[in-house]
């Protein structure tokens, strides 16, 4: 599928972009991978990390806010993975206009540029925060998701499809609860602060996120939202796993924070199918004959929802401790 193809990743110097690049280069033989991002220093560092693949990787400085630059970068590109976004919730709340320019206007620029340059498939990264959003970041990503799904209506006779991959915070990602607890423990804290004792989260690794994007590139026909079936954990169990016997203190939910990560709402259930390792939410409107439902799955019951709070698969303290060993928390 990816052999002899040219792939462009927006926001490609981030943790996802680097993991996706390494996965593709070790499992496939692409013609070229283009890293499109606006930070020259991060590109310089990434070049150093991928020296052995220097003949396969190109670095393109540009911003998704700049449609002309995107058009130039997309010349000859087969597939696009859109990972660029302003993601920090407090930063988006304080700089709403900037979040809109990148997350919404930038998404539309990517769509328009892909439609105009012969790209075949586009997969956009979404987030649980786009589902019933309670903060500006989630609101902008909801709009972005809608734009990418609706983009299939404008494909016409072009051989292109747009789809979405949705997951929550990757285990160990910057700003998430695991590195926060890790930093507190390193400083000698014997009490860990928990925003709400009822809080739950999904556990997804960076590789699982990459594999879900690969699945979307292989299987998507247009308008799907792919969601992994992954285990949940309780934040109180995470605290016990990271610092056995520790005391905890409940400090209240942060602005824009949710008790649970929500992936599928009851309203989505009418077009959601369950497969062995994932769910797919199909668009309520199909715009062309290329869009198809993979009926090898099972239609979920009406009113079905999927969140870290109502999951059927849970990690216990011992399982969390084993998974923590797979993370590099010193980065």
C-alpha positions as CSV (number, residue, x, y, z in Angstrom):
1,X,0.0,0.0,0.0
2,X,2.7,2.5,0.9
3,X,5.5,1.1,-1.2
4,X,6.8,3.5,-3.8
5,X,4.4,6.2,-2.5
6,X,5.2,9.8,-1.5
7,X,3.7,10.7,1.9
8,X,3.5,14.2,3.4
9,X,3.0,14.7,7.1
10,X,1.9,18.1,8.4
11,X,3.3,18.8,11.8
12,X,5.7,16.0,11.1
13,X,8.4,16.9,13.7
14,X,6.0,16.0,16.6
15,X,6.1,12.8,18.5
16,X,3.4,11.2,16.2
17,X,5.2,12.4,13.0
18,X,8.5,10.9,14.1
19,X,6.9,7.6,15.2
20,X,4.9,7.4,11.9
21,X,8.0,8.1,9.8
22,X,10.0,5.4,11.5
23,X,7.2,2.9,11.3
24,X,6.7,3.5,7.6
25,X,10.4,3.4,6.8
26,X,10.9,0.1,8.7
27,X,7.7,-1.7,7.4
28,X,7.4,-0.3,3.8
29,X,9.5,1.1,1.0
30,X,8.1,4.5,0.3
31,X,9.4,6.7,-2.5
32,X,9.7,9.6,-0.2
33,X,8.4,11.0,3.1
34,X,8.0,14.8,3.3
35,X,8.0,16.4,6.8
36,X,6.0,19.7,6.5
37,X,6.4,21.9,9.6
38,X,7.2,25.5,10.6
39,X,10.0,24.9,13.2
40,X,13.5,24.7,11.5
41,X,15.2,23.7,14.7
42,X,12.9,20.7,15.2
43,X,13.5,19.7,11.6
44,X,17.3,19.9,12.2
45,X,17.0,17.6,15.2
46,X,14.8,15.2,13.3
47,X,17.3,15.1,10.5
48,X,19.9,13.9,13.0
49,X,17.6,11.2,14.3
50,X,16.9,9.8,10.8
51,X,20.4,10.0,9.2
52,X,20.2,6.4,7.9
53,X,17.1,7.3,5.9
54,X,18.3,10.7,4.5
55,X,17.7,9.6,0.9
56,X,14.0,8.9,1.7
57,X,13.1,12.0,3.8
58,X,12.6,15.6,2.7
59,X,12.1,18.5,5.1
60,X,9.8,21.3,4.0
61,X,9.4,24.4,6.1
62,X,5.9,25.7,5.9
63,X,2.7,26.5,7.9
64,X,-0.7,25.0,7.3
65,X,-2.0,28.6,7.4
66,X,-0.1,29.2,4.1
67,X,-2.1,27.5,1.3
68,X,0.4,28.5,-1.5
69,X,3.2,26.8,0.4
70,X,1.1,23.7,0.9
71,X,0.3,23.5,-2.8
72,X,4.0,23.7,-3.6
73,X,4.9,21.0,-1.0
74,X,2.1,18.6,-2.2
75,X,3.5,18.4,-5.8
76,X,3.7,14.7,-6.6
77,X,2.4,13.6,-3.1
78,X,0.1,10.5,-2.9
79,X,-0.9,10.4,0.7
80,X,-1.2,13.1,3.4
81,X,-1.4,12.7,7.2
82,X,-2.6,15.9,8.8
83,X,-1.1,16.1,12.3
84,X,-0.4,19.8,12.6
85,X,-2.5,21.6,15.3
86,X,-2.3,23.9,18.3
87,X,-3.1,21.3,20.9
88,X,-2.4,22.8,24.4
89,X,-5.8,23.5,26.0
90,X,-4.7,26.6,28.1
91,X,-2.8,28.1,25.1
92,X,-5.9,27.7,22.9
93,X,-8.1,29.3,25.5
94,X,-5.8,32.3,25.8
95,X,-5.1,32.6,22.1
96,X,-8.4,31.6,20.5
97,X,-7.9,33.4,17.2
98,X,-4.5,31.6,16.7
99,X,-6.1,28.2,17.4
100,X,-8.8,29.0,14.8
101,X,-6.2,30.0,12.2
102,X,-4.2,26.8,12.6
103,X,-6.8,24.2,13.5
104,X,-9.7,25.4,11.3
105,X,-8.3,27.6,8.6
106,X,-5.3,25.4,8.3
107,X,-7.5,22.3,8.0
108,X,-9.4,24.0,5.1
109,X,-6.1,24.9,3.4
110,X,-4.9,21.3,3.6
111,X,-8.2,20.1,2.1
112,X,-8.2,22.7,-0.7
113,X,-4.5,22.0,-1.5
114,X,-5.0,18.3,-1.6
115,X,-8.0,18.6,-3.9
116,X,-6.0,20.8,-6.3
117,X,-2.8,18.7,-6.5
118,X,-3.8,15.1,-7.2
119,X,-3.4,13.6,-3.7
120,X,-5.1,10.2,-3.3
121,X,-5.8,9.8,0.4
122,X,-5.9,12.2,3.4
123,X,-6.0,11.1,7.0
124,X,-6.5,13.8,9.6
125,X,-5.7,13.2,13.3
126,X,-8.6,14.0,15.7
127,X,-9.0,13.9,19.4
128,X,-11.5,12.8,22.1
129,X,-11.8,16.5,22.9
130,X,-13.6,17.1,19.6
131,X,-16.5,15.0,21.0
132,X,-19.0,17.1,22.9
133,X,-16.2,19.8,23.3
134,X,-15.9,21.7,26.5
135,X,-12.9,23.8,25.5
136,X,-11.8,25.8,22.5
137,X,-9.2,23.3,21.4
138,X,-12.0,20.6,21.2
139,X,-14.3,23.1,19.4
140,X,-11.7,23.8,16.7
141,X,-11.0,20.1,16.2
142,X,-14.7,19.4,15.9
143,X,-14.9,21.9,13.1
144,X,-11.8,20.5,11.6
145,X,-13.3,17.0,11.6
146,X,-16.5,18.2,10.0
147,X,-14.4,19.9,7.3
148,X,-12.4,16.8,6.5
149,X,-15.6,14.6,6.3
150,X,-17.4,17.1,4.1
151,X,-14.4,17.4,1.8
152,X,-15.5,14.1,0.2
153,X,-18.5,16.0,-1.2
154,X,-16.1,18.1,-3.3
155,X,-14.0,15.3,-4.7
156,X,-16.1,15.0,-7.8
157,X,-14.4,12.7,-10.2
158,X,-11.1,13.1,-8.5
159,X,-9.5,9.9,-7.1
160,X,-9.2,11.2,-3.5
161,X,-10.8,10.4,-0.1
162,X,-10.6,12.1,3.3
163,X,-11.0,10.2,6.6
164,X,-10.3,10.8,10.3
165,X,-8.5,8.9,13.1
166,X,-9.6,9.7,16.7
167,X,-7.8,8.9,19.9
168,X,-7.1,10.6,23.3
169,X,-3.8,11.5,25.0
170,X,-1.0,9.0,24.1
171,X,0.4,7.4,27.2
172,X,3.4,9.4,28.4
173,X,2.8,12.3,26.0
174,X,3.9,15.8,27.1
175,X,1.4,17.5,29.4
176,X,-0.5,14.4,30.2
177,X,-1.0,12.8,33.7
178,X,1.8,10.2,33.5
179,X,4.7,12.7,33.1
180,X,3.1,14.9,35.7
181,X,3.1,12.1,38.3
182,X,6.6,11.2,37.2
183,X,7.9,14.7,37.8
184,X,6.2,14.8,41.2
185,X,7.8,11.5,42.2
186,X,11.2,12.7,41.0
187,X,10.9,15.7,43.3
188,X,10.3,13.5,46.3
189,X,6.5,13.9,46.6
190,X,4.8,11.3,48.7
191,X,1.3,12.6,47.9
192,X,0.1,12.8,44.3
193,X,-2.6,15.3,43.3
194,X,-5.6,14.0,41.4
195,X,-8.1,16.4,39.9
196,X,-11.1,14.0,40.5
197,X,-11.1,10.6,42.0
198,X,-13.7,9.4,39.5
199,X,-11.5,10.3,36.5
200,X,-10.6,7.7,33.8
201,X,-8.6,7.7,30.7
202,X,-7.9,5.4,27.7
203,X,-4.4,3.8,27.3
204,X,-3.1,4.1,23.8
205,X,0.6,3.8,22.8
206,X,2.2,5.9,20.1
207,X,2.6,2.8,17.9
208,X,-1.1,2.0,18.3
209,X,-1.9,5.5,17.1
210,X,0.4,5.0,14.1
211,X,-1.1,1.6,13.3
212,X,-4.6,3.1,13.3
213,X,-3.5,5.8,10.8
214,X,-2.0,3.0,8.6
215,X,-5.4,1.1,8.8
216,X,-7.2,4.3,7.7
217,X,-4.8,4.8,4.8
218,X,-5.4,1.2,3.6
219,X,-9.1,0.9,4.2
220,X,-10.8,4.3,4.0
221,X,-13.2,5.0,1.2
222,X,-14.2,8.5,2.4
223,X,-15.7,10.1,5.5
224,X,-14.9,7.4,8.1
225,X,-13.8,8.1,11.6
226,X,-11.5,5.3,12.9
227,X,-11.4,4.6,16.7
228,X,-9.3,2.0,18.4
229,X,-10.7,-0.5,20.9
230,X,-8.3,0.1,23.8
231,X,-8.3,-0.4,27.6
232,X,-9.2,2.2,30.2
233,X,-7.6,2.9,33.5
234,X,-8.6,4.9,36.6
235,X,-6.3,7.8,37.6
236,X,-6.3,6.6,41.2
237,X,-4.9,3.2,39.9
238,X,-2.3,5.0,37.9
239,X,-1.2,6.9,41.0
240,X,-0.9,3.6,42.9
241,X,1.0,1.9,40.1
242,X,3.5,4.8,39.9
243,X,4.0,5.3,43.6
244,X,2.7,2.2,45.6
245,X,1.1,3.1,48.9
246,X,1.1,6.8,48.1
247,X,-1.5,9.3,49.5
248,X,-3.6,11.2,47.0
249,X,-5.2,14.6,47.2
250,X,-8.3,15.6,45.1
251,X,-7.8,19.2,43.8
252,X,-10.7,19.7,41.4
253,X,-11.0,19.4,37.6
254,X,-9.1,21.9,35.6
255,X,-10.9,24.3,33.2
256,X,-11.7,22.4,30.0
257,X,-11.0,19.0,31.5
258,X,-13.4,16.0,31.3
259,X,-14.0,13.2,33.7
260,X,-13.8,10.6,30.9
261,X,-12.4,10.5,27.4
262,X,-15.4,10.2,25.0
263,X,-14.9,8.6,21.6
264,X,-18.4,7.8,20.3
265,X,-21.6,9.4,21.4
266,X,-25.1,7.9,21.4
267,X,-25.9,10.2,18.5
268,X,-23.1,8.6,16.4
269,X,-24.4,5.1,17.1
270,X,-26.8,5.1,14.1
271,X,-23.8,5.0,11.7
272,X,-21.2,3.1,13.9
273,X,-19.9,-0.4,13.2
274,X,-17.8,-2.5,15.5
275,X,-14.8,-4.6,14.2
276,X,-12.3,-6.8,16.0
277,X,-9.9,-4.1,17.1
278,X,-11.7,-0.9,16.2
279,X,-14.9,1.0,15.6
280,X,-15.7,3.1,12.5
281,X,-18.2,6.0,12.6
282,X,-19.4,6.4,9.1
283,X,-20.7,9.7,7.8
284,X,-24.5,10.3,7.9
285,X,-24.4,11.5,4.3
286,X,-22.6,9.7,1.5
287,X,-21.7,11.9,-1.4
288,X,-20.3,9.5,-4.0
289,X,-20.3,5.9,-5.0
290,X,-16.7,5.4,-3.8
291,X,-17.8,5.7,-0.2
292,X,-18.6,2.3,1.2
293,X,-19.5,0.7,4.5
294,X,-17.3,-2.3,5.4
295,X,-20.1,-4.6,6.5
296,X,-17.7,-7.3,7.8
297,X,-18.3,-5.5,11.1
298,X,-21.3,-5.4,13.3
299,X,-23.7,-2.5,13.6
300,X,-23.7,-1.2,17.2
301,X,-27.0,-0.9,19.0
302,X,-28.9,2.4,18.8
303,X,-27.8,4.5,21.8
304,X,-24.4,2.9,22.1
305,X,-21.6,5.1,23.3
306,X,-17.9,4.5,23.9
307,X,-15.9,6.3,26.5
308,X,-13.1,5.5,29.0
309,X,-15.8,5.5,31.7
310,X,-18.1,2.9,30.2
311,X,-15.4,0.7,28.6
312,X,-15.6,-3.1,29.1
313,X,-11.8,-3.5,29.2
314,X,-9.9,-2.2,32.2
315,X,-6.2,-2.2,33.3
316,X,-5.5,-3.1,36.9
317,X,-2.5,-1.7,38.9
318,X,-0.2,-4.5,37.9
319,X,-1.0,-4.2,34.2
320,X,-0.4,-0.4,34.4
321,X,3.0,-1.0,36.0
322,X,4.0,-3.4,33.2
323,X,2.9,-0.8,30.5
324,X,4.8,2.0,32.3
325,X,8.0,0.0,31.7
326,X,7.5,0.5,28.0
327,X,7.6,4.3,28.3
328,X,10.7,6.5,28.2
329,X,9.7,9.1,30.8
330,X,13.1,10.8,31.0
331,X,12.7,12.4,27.5
